Amino acid sequence: MADRRADREGSKPVKRANGRYQCAIQVNGTRRYFTGATASIAREKMRAWLRSPEAADPTKLDGHTCVSDLLDSYVKRIAESRADKTYRSYESVVRHHIKPRIGLLHPAKVTPKHISAMLDDMRTSPIAIKGKPKHGRAKRLIGVRTRELAYIIVGAAFKISSPGLLSGVEKPKYKSEEMRPWKGDEAARFLACVDRVGDANRALYRVALRTGARKGELLALRVNDFDAKACSIRITKSYNEKLREDGPTKTPSSRRSIALSSETVAAIKKHILATGVRSDDRLFPIHDVRQLTKEMQRAMRSAGVPVIRFHDLRHTFATLALAARVPFKVVSEMLGHKSVKLTLDTYAHTLPGMHESAVEALEAAF
């Protein structure tokens, strides 16, 4: 008895009584037949069908399936492989922007024109600003970052069924905000100012500038994550501003221990005594992150330094450490980067003397 053919393994064309050739294939429990005047025609029909969206995505065999179902499957599939914040961004874009525009279409009928029209509509459609009254409230356009994410999501969701769907569709290009790290004297002036006025967040600013930890990582720190004897802090979680609760770190490599200087250890000890936080309490009990931003900006103006984002404190740490010739590998580990390549790609351009130093080193070598 011949072995049963595996799923998607087509049979050889067989000549029927009527003189035509027929071959068959089974996909997900459904057997399909293809006929032709010659064996090669029947075989090519089968191969063409295997390349079609209907064959690539078995959910499309259901006549009631629409793009919304395909997107739901995609979002569910990535739930465990993406950081919580990233996952929620994807889910939000799918729910608010993609589904309302192409959700009712049949997946097999979606064309590049549909995707281009969707992105154009997103570019020109205003949305209400949160927190404003419903009537007569201010409007803003959907940002390029959201449109770029919609493009990425559609491409990933249709990757198997329609790999060429985005061909000819112009990708919205989001230009991330340029990093604005402080110079060494600016960072020193800022810390001196907040220490002098007794700013309640001075310990937080100091730890950020001395460790390069992300804002969410710092806000998730507990008192017992600080080891005064070992002069280190342990990063195991990240605070989610939207959910107002702790979640996983950005990547597994973000879970790390960071060494502290004796000066930073002393500042944290002083902060613990002043705030009275204990054991499993948050080391930096910030409840309103937006208020923290406002307070930090006021402190920057008082110190007479450029007003930058909190995340730029991380960039300041990295650029100053690299300028002090701390090895890229060490800086990468302290930042919790996935690889040294990411550190190089992010910060190498901030060290304009690197090329000159390399040339001089080579010149001295031979």
N, C-alpha and C positions, 0 to 999 in steps of 0.2 A: 504493500500500500504506500502510495506516495506521501511524503511528508506534507503537512499542512503549511501553506505559505504564511509568512509573517505579515503583520500589519504593514500596509503600504508597499508590499512586494507584489508587483503585478505578474499576471500569468503570461505565457507566450501566446501570441495570436494563433487561433485555431480556425481552420476553414469550415464554414457551416454548409448545410445542405443547399442553401440558396446561392452558394458561390462566394459570399462575402466572408471577411475575416473578423473574428471577434476576440478581444482579450478582456480580462477583468482584473479588478483590484479591490481590496478591502481596506477601508479606512474607518477606524473607530466603530467597528461593528457593522458598518454599512457597505454593501458590495455594489460596485458600479461596473457597468459594461460599456465597452467602446467598440464600434464596428467601422469597417472601411472596406473599400473595393480591393485593397491590398493589405498585406500584413503590416507593412511599414506605415501606412496611413492610420490603421487602427492603433498601432503602438504609439505614434506621434500624438494622436488624440488623447490617449491616456497620460502621456508625459505632459502635455499642455495643461490638462486638468490638474495634475499634481502641482503645477506651478501657479495655479490660480488661487485667489484669496479664499475661495470656498474650501479648497482642500487644505490649505495651510492653517486655517483657523476653524476647527471642527464646530465651534459654537455657531458658525454661520449656516450650518445645515438646518438650524432651527429657523423657520420662517418668521418668527416673532422677535428675533434678535435685532438689536439696534446698537449704534455706537455707544450709547450710555452703558449697555451691558459689557461691552468690550473694555471701556474705561474703568468700570467697577472691578472687573477681573484684574486689570493692570494695577490699580491702586491697592487692591487686596494682596497682590503678589509681591509688591515692594514694601509692604508694611514692616517686615522684619529686617530688611536689608538696608533701610535708610534710617538716619538719625531722626528722632521724634520731630524735631523742628522742621527738618527737610520734608518728612512725610506729610506733615500737616500743610505745608506750603503746596505740595503737589495736589493733595486732596482738595484744598481750597480752590486752586486754579481750575481743577476739573469740574467742581461743583458750580462755581460762580461764572466761569467764562467759557469753557469748552462745551459742556452739556447743553446750555441754553442755545447754542449756535448750531451744533451739528449732532447733538445727542439723539435725535429721532431718525437720522439717516441710517440706511442699511450699510453695514461695514463694507460690503463688496462694491457698493456704488459710490463710495467716497473718492473724490478725485483731487488732484493738486489744486484745482480751481476752488473747491470747497474750503481748503485750508487757507489759501490766499485770501479768500473773501472773509473768512473768520478773523484772520489777523488784521485785515483792513478795518473790519467793523470794530474790533477791540481798540484799534488805534484812534478811531474817531468818536467812539461812544463815551460820553462823560458818565462818571459815577459819583454818587453823593459822598461827601466827606463825613466820616464817622463823628458822632457826638454833636451834630448840628440838628436843628429842628427840621422836620420833614418838608415843611412848606417853605419854599424860597431859600433853601439852604445852598451853600456853595457847592460847586461841582469841580471835579478834576478828571483829567483823562487817565486811562489805564496806562501805567508806566511800561517802558520798554522791557524792564526786567520781567514783568508778569507775562508780556507777550512772548519773550524769548523762552520762558519756562513752558508756556502753552505749546510752542513749537517743539520743544524737546519731548514733552509728554506724548504728543500725538505721534512723533516719530518712533518712540519706544513702544507705545501701545500697538502700533501697526507694523512693527519691525518684521514680524514673521509673515503676517498675512499680506502686507503690501509694502515690501521693502523700498519700492521706488516712489512711494506716495509723495515724499517731500521734494522730489526732483523738480527743479524749476521754481520752487517756492523760496522766496528770499527770507533768510533767517533774521529776525530782529536781533540786533547786536547791542547788548547792554555793556556800557563802559563803566566798570566799577569805579567808585570814588577813589581818587588818587590818595595814597597814604601821605600823611603830613606829620612825620615824626619830629620831635623836638631835637635841638642840638643839646649837647651835654650841659652847657651853661644855663639853657632855658629850663631843663628838667631840674637842675639844682636850685634855680631861683624859685620855681614853683613849690618844691618841697620845703624850702626855707620859709616861704610865705605862709603855707598852710600850718606849718609847725608854730610859727610866730603868733598867728591869730587863734591857734587852738581849734582849727577846723575839725569837726566831728569825724570826717572821713579821711583824715590825714594818713592813718595807718593803711587804709585801703589803697589810697593813691601810691603810697610808698611800696607796698607789696606788688602792685601792678607794674610799677616801673622797674622793680628789682628782680621780678620773676618772668615777666612777659605772659603771665596767665591771662586767659580770656575773662571777660567780665562775668559771664555765667559761671565759670569755674570758681571764681573768687567768691561770688555770692552764695555758692553752694557749700563753701567750706564750713566745717564744724570746728569747734574749739579743739576737739580731740584729733583733728587732722593736722594740728600744729604740734610739732615735736621740738620743744625748746632745747633738749639735750643734744639731739641729732642735728639741730639747726636746719630744719626742713619743714615743708608742708606737703601733704599728700592729696593729690587731685584724683577723685573717684567719681564725681558727679558734676552736673552742670545745671544751673538754675534756668528754668524755662519762664521767660518774662510773661508770655501770653497766658500760660496755664497757672503761673504763680506757684510753681512747685518744682522740686528737683527731678531731673531726668538723667539719662545716660550722657556720657561725654560725647563730643562730636565724633570721635573715632576711637577704636580700642587703644590706639597709641597715645591718645590724650590722657589716659590713666597713667599717672606718673608721680614721682616724688621730685621736688625741686629744692635744691640747696638754698639756704638763706645766709646772708651776711650777719655778723654779730650785731650790727647797727639795726638791721631789719628785725631781728629776733627781739631786741630791746624795745623797738617800737610796738611790736605785737603784744609783748608782755604788758607794756604800759596801757595799751588799748584794752586788754582784757580786764585789767584792774579798774580802769575808768568806767567801762560799760557794765561790769559785773556779769558778763556772760560766763556760762559754766558748761563743762562736759560736752553734752550733745547739742548745745545751743549753737545757733549760727555765729560764726566768728565775726561776720559783718552783717548785723541784722538790718538790712535795707528792705523796707516794705514797698517803697514807691521808687521804682527805677527811673521814671521820668523826672522826679524831683531830684534824684541824684545827679542826673545830667545837668539840670539847671544850676544846682549848687556847684558842680564842678566848673561850669562855664563862668560863674561869678568869681570863683577862686582864681581862674586863669586870668581874668581881666584885672583882678586885684594884684596879681603877681606881675602883670605886664608882659605876659607871654602869649604867643599865638593861641587862639581858641581852637582846640582840636577835639575829635571824638574820643570817647573812652578807649575804643579799640586802637587808636593811635598811640596810646601808652604802651601797648604791646609792640607796635612797630618801633617805638622809640627804644625800648629795651633791646630789640633785635639789632637795630642799626648801630647802637652804641656798643653793644657787645662785639659785633663783627668789626667795627672800627678799632676796637681795642685788641683785635687779633685773636679773639676767642675762636677756636676751631668751629667750622660750620657744623660738624657732627654734634658737638656739645650744644650749640645754640639750638639746633634742630630738636634734640632730645628735650631740652628745657621748654621749648615751645609746644612740644607734643605733636610735632609734624609727623606725617605718615612716612616720609622719606626725606633724606638730605636734598634730593632733587627739588622738592617743593620749596625748601628753604633757599636754595640757590636761585630758583626761578623768581622768587618773591623779593629777595633782598640784594642779589648780586649787583644790580644796577645802581644801588644806593652807595656803592663804594667805588667812586670813579678812579681811584688810584690802583685798583686791582690789576688792570692791564699793564700799567707802567711797572708795577712791582714784579709781575711775571716776566716781563722783558728783561729787567735788570737781573733777576735771579738766573735766567737762562744765559745771559751774557757772562755772568760770573762763573757759570758751571763749566764752560769750555771756551 
